[in-house]
Amino acid sequence: MAKIKKRLGELLVDSGVITDEVLEKALKMQKELGKKLGEVLVSEGFTTNDLIVDAVKSQLGIQSINLSTLNIRPEIIDTIPEIIARKYEVLPVDIVNGQLLVVMADPLNYYAIEEIKMSSGYVVKTAIALRDTMLSNIEKYYGQSKAREAAEDYGRVYGFKEKNVEQVEEDENTAPVIKFLNTIIENAILNGASDIHIEPDEQDMRVRFRIDGVLREMMRVNIGMLDPVISRIKIMANLNIAEKRVPQDGRISFRAKEKNIDLRISTAPTMWGEKIVMRLLDKSNFSLNLGTLGLDNSDLSKINRITSKPFGIILVCGPTGSGKTTSLYSILNVLNEESKNIITIEDPVEYNFKGINQMQVNSKIGFDFANGLRSILRQDPDIIMVGEIRDGETAEISVRSALTGHLVLSTIHTNNAAGTITRMQDMGIEPFLISSTVTGIMAQRLVRKICPNCGEEHLSDERETRLLGLDYPITLKKGKGCSLCNNSGYKGRIGIYEIMEISPEIRNLIDKKAPESEIEAIATKQGMVILRQACISKVKQGLTTVDEMMRVTYGF
C-alpha cells in the first residue's frame, strides 16, 4: 500500500502540484494519522481535490467523471459489494463493451482494481472523480441496496408470515429490522427528504420520500416487513404497539451523520395494514433569516412595517408543508429582544429559541392551543405566537389578546391572503373585531428551484409565453435532470409570497363583509402581489419553471 501511495505522491510531484518537501512531510503525517495521502494533502492545505484529479487524469490519460450528471442503474451498483465500494472509495457507473467502468477517488490503487475484478468478474476500466463527490454518491446509491439487503436478511432468517403482537415485539429487536429502518432514515436525510411514507398494499410495503414537496417512490419490499418495521417505530416513539385500530402520534430523536434529527410520527390504519408517516425536522438546516426565504426587498419592507406595530395579529396562511412555521420563526427571530417577553404555544416545538419561552401542546391532558393561550395571557407577554388557529375558540382568544395590547403571530389554513378574512368570519369572529386587530396577512407557497447543476437556458415556447402573460418569447431556464437532483431537474425550494397590509380601505371592506374578490382587488391596487405574479417573477429570474408555477399556483 505504501508503494502505491508513493506513486501517487510522485505523480503529483511530477505534475508540479506539490514539491518533494511537501510529499515527504505529507507521507510522515499519513503514517501518524492513518489517513490516505490525498486526504492529508487536502486537509493540510497542500493542494486541492480538483488539482489532484486534474494531475491524475493528465498523467494517466483517464477520464474524469462528474457523478452529479449521472443516474446509475441499480443493477450496475450491484456489481460491486458495498464493503468494497466503501473500503476503496469506488463506484461502478456503467458496463461498456463488456468492461465495468468504475470511478475511483484513487485510480492508482491497483490492489483495489484487482479486488474489484475478482469480485465483479469484469475487466475493469477506471475513471476518477472528486473524493467528496465519491463519498456522497456511495452513501446515496448503497443506501437503498443496504435497506433491501436488510429486508432480504429478515425474510431468510425469520420468514415473511403473519405474526401476533408478542412475536412482532420480539422481532423488532432483530438486527435486520433495525438496519433496514436506520438505513431508510439515513437515506432520507441524505436525499433532503421532508417526510418518509411507509405504506402497505396487498403484496408489498412501499417506501416513499417527499423531496422538495413531491413524493418519490424509493423502494418496495415484501409486505412481511410491515409489522416488524411498524413495531420498531412505535417502540422508538413510545406508542402502543398492540393498538392498530386508531391513529397514533409520537416523536423520535434520531442521530445520523453527526446530526440530531427530530422525527414526528403519525400512524393510520388502512385496508392492508398500518401506514406510517415520519416528518423529518433537521434543526441544523433550519434557516432563521428572512432574506434567505425568497422574499424580495418589497416583501421585506412590508413585513417590517407590519411587525413594527406594537399590537395586532399577523397571520401566515397556506397549506400543510408550505413553510408557514419557518416564516413565523424567522419573524420571531427579528422581534426577539431582551426587553420583550415572547411566549409561544406550539405543536410541536420545532426549533428551540434562546430568550423565548416555548410551550408544547399536549392533547392527552387537555392542554390545547386555547388553554395554552389563556395561560400565556397570565404571564405578562409582549409577543405571543400561536402555532395554528384551528378553531373559533383559539381565534377569539387571539383577537382578544390583540385588543388588549399584545402582538400575536399565528398560522391559519387558507389558500390566499384575502381568504383568511372569510375563514375567520366562518370561525365566528365578528368583522369589526377582525378589522380592528388583524394588521397583516402573508400567504405563501414553496416552489422547487431549478437544479444548479443541470439547469439550461432555452427560449420560451408558445405555451410558456402565454402563461407568463407575455407578447414575445424570453429566455428561461429548465433542469434537464441529473443524479444531483434525482433526474427531476429541481433541487431545493424557495418561497413565493402574497403579503396583504390591512389598510383603512380594506378595514372598511371587512366591516361591510365585502366578498373576498373585492378585498383582493383593492389590496392588489394598493401594491399586493398575488401568488401567481410572485411565481412569474421567480420564473423570469431563472429560479423555477412554468410547469412548477402551474403546479403550485393553479387556480390563482
Secondary structure, 3 states (H helix, E strand, C coil): CHHHHHHHHHHHHHCCCCCHHHHHHHHHHHHHHCCCHHHHHHHCCCCCHHHHHHHHHHHHCCCECCHHHCCCCHHHHCCCCHHHHHHHCEEEEEEECCEEEEEECCCCCHHHHHHHHHHHCCEEEEEECCHHHHHHHHHHHHHHHHHHHHHHHHHHHHCCCCCCHHHHHHHCCCHHHHHHHHHHHHHHHHCCEEEEEEEECCCEEEEEEEECCEEEEEEEEEHHHHHHHHHHHHHHCCCCCCCCCCCEEEEEEEEECCEEEEEEEEEEEECCEEEEEEEEEEHHHCCCCHHHCCCCHHHHHHHHHHHCCCCEEEEEECCCCCCHHHHHHHHHHHHCCCCCCEEEEECCCCCCCCCCEEEECEHHHCECHHHHHHHHHCCCCCEEEECCCCCHHHHHHHHHHHHCCCEEEEEECCCCHHHHHHHHHHCCCCHHHHHHHEEEEEEEEEEEEECCCCEEEEECCHHHHHHCCCCCCCEEEEECCCHHHCCCCEEEEEEEEEEEECCHHHHHHHHCCCCHHHHHHHHHHCCCCCHHHHHHHHHHCCCCCHHHHHHHHCCC
